[in-house]
Amino acid sequence: MDISYAVQFEPKGIAEAFIIGEKFIDNETVALILGDNIFYGHGFLDPIRKIIDNPVDGATVFGYLVNDPERYGVVEFDTKLNVISIEEKPQNPKSNFVVTGLYFYDNEVINIAKSLKPSEREELEITDVNKAYLERNSLKVSFLGSGTAWLDTGTHDSLIEASTFVRTIEKRQGITIGSPEGVAYKNQWINSKQLQNIAEKYYFDNGYRHYLLDLIEK
């Protein structure tokens, strides 16, 4: 894995990421995921891989079915999955699908971000980026499967809920969520010998060491 990063020194909004990361994006399409969002579930990556393998002009947001859409940004769409409207915390939601913190954009997002005016809170809003694509009739919606968990950990309560969810899954299934080495091994990016060498770098009584070695045995 080769990870690089750039720093946002002042809180000027999520959309500034495209300006800060302009050189990194270059002429490519780009994905944005919010740092306090957690996605988990079987088949979660399937719709994402389709977008990556077949990039199209415009933008794609991900819809998620909820019982209380009035708490979120609600997305309305037609039968061809073209977005008709996005409303932030509406009193009368037009659908039960809300927008998650995962977005895909074509390269035009850089120019769109640069053209934005700061909101009342002096930030470049990601919602305004999506509205710009909506005005161009180039905003589509894809969906996360019903078995996918989407957790927004932006509050103390939601962080506790996410922690409880992760703990429950890990204890019942004997897995570790968010293991880079485990993912690499399951995708055959590293072999069992490489995984064993990684595991043995941890202390003998380290639980994560035992988890990695168990992956080899299983």
N, C-alpha and C positions, 0 to 999 in steps of 0.2 A: 504494500500500500504506500502510495506517495501522496501525502496530505500537505497542502500549503494553505495559508490563510492570510487575510488582510484584516486590519482593525478599523472598526468604526469608533472614532474617538469621542464623538458626541451623539446623543440619542436623536438623530434626525430622521428616523423612520425606517421601516423595513425596506421600502422601495429604493433607498439609497444604496442597498447592496449591489444593485446593477451598475451603479455609477462607480462605486469602489472597486467592483470586480470586473470592470470593463475589459481590462487587458487579459484577465483569465478567461472570460467568455469568448473573446476574440470574435470570430464570425460564426460561432456555433449556436445551437439552441441551448437552453439552460433550464435547470430545475431549481426551485427554491423550496426549502422546507423550514418551518419555524422550529426553533431550538427547544421550545417547551411542548412540542407535540410528540406523542408516542403512537406508533402504529404497530399492530401485532395481529397475526392470524395466518392461517393456512391459505395459500393462494393470493396473499396480499400483493405480491410483486407481479402477478400476471398482467393486470391492466397497465401497470407502469412499464413493463417490458415492451408491450405493444406500442406505446407512445415513443419509447426510446428507439425501437427498431424501425418505426415508420413515422418519423417526425413530419409534421405538417405546419403550414403557415398559421399563425395566430397563437392562441393561448388555450390551455386546458386547466380547469379547476376540478377538484374531486368532491363529489357530493356524498353525504353520509346521512342515512335515515335516522331521525331522532323523534322523540315524543314531544319535546319542548322546543320547537324551532325558534320561538320568539326570543330565546336567549342568545341566538347566533346570527351570523350572516346567512340569510335564506336565499337559495338559488331557485329561480323559475326557468323552465326550459320547455322546448317543443318536442315533437316526436322524433326529430332528427338530432336531438341532444344539443341543439343550439340554445345558448342561454338567452332568455328574454329579459330577465331582470335579476339584480342582486340587491337585496335590502338588508340593512344592518339592524338587527333586533326589532323587527316590525311588530306592531300590535296585532295585526291580522296577517299572518304568514300566508303566502300564496302557494307554499308547498311544505312538506315535512323534510325536505332535503336541505342540509346546510353545507356551507363551504368549509373544508378542513384547511389546515395549514400546509398544504402540499400543492405546488403549482408548477406548470410547465409552460415555457414561453419560447417564441421564436426570437431571432436576434434583434428584432425591432424593439424589444423591451428596453434596450439601452437608451434609445432615442426618446421613448415614451417617458422613462424615468427622468431624463434630463429636462423634459418639457413640463413636468409637474410643478404646480405651485404648492408651497407648504400649507398644511391644513391649519385650523385654529390652534392646534397644539404644537404648531411649528414643526411638523413632520411630513415627510413624503410618504403618503399612505399606499399600502399595497392594494387597498380597495379602489383607489383612483386609477391604478394601473389596470386592474380588471375592467373598470368602467370604460377606459380608453379603448380596450379591445372590444368591449361590448358595442360601443359606438361605431366601430368598424365592422360589426357583424362577423367578428372572427374569434369569438369566445365560445368554447364548447365545454361540456361537462362530462366527466367520466365518473364511475361509481366504484366505491369500495364494497367488497362482498359483505353479505350479512354476517359472515363469521369473522369479520375483521374488527378488532377493537381499536377505536380511536380515542385517545386520552389527551386532553389539553391540560397541562400541569401548571397553568399560569396563576393559580391561587393556592393558598395553603390547603384548603379542603381537597381540591382536585389532585394535588401532589400526594396527599395521603391515600386517596382512592387509587391512584396509579401504583403506589408502593404496595398496597394491599393486593392489587390485581397481579403484579409481577411476582410477589411472594407466593400467592396461591398457585399460579401456574408452575412455578419452579418446584415447589414442594410436591405437588401432585404428580407432575410428569417427570421429575428428576432431570430437568434441563436447566440451562442457564441462558436467560434472555440477554441478547446484546453481546455475545462472545465473538470477537473478530476471528480468533483462532478456530472456534467451532464452525463458524460459517465458511471459512476458507477450506477447512478439511472436508465438510459436507459437499462443497462445490468442486472438490478435487483440485484446488489451487495449491495445496500442499499435501504431501503424502504422510503416512503414519509415522515414519521415522522423523520427519521434520516436526510433526506435532509432538512427538515424544520428547524431542530435544527442547522444545519450547516449554513443555510441562515441567521438565526436570529443573528448570531454572528457578522454580518456585520452591519455597520451604517444604520439607517433607510432609508436614502436617497441614499444609495449606489446602483448603477445600477446593479451590479452583484448579490446583494441580491434579487432584483426584478426579475432578470432573473431566478434564482433558484426557487423562489416561483411560477413563471409563469409555470415552468415545471410541478409542482404538479397540478396546476389548469387545465392545458391542457391535 
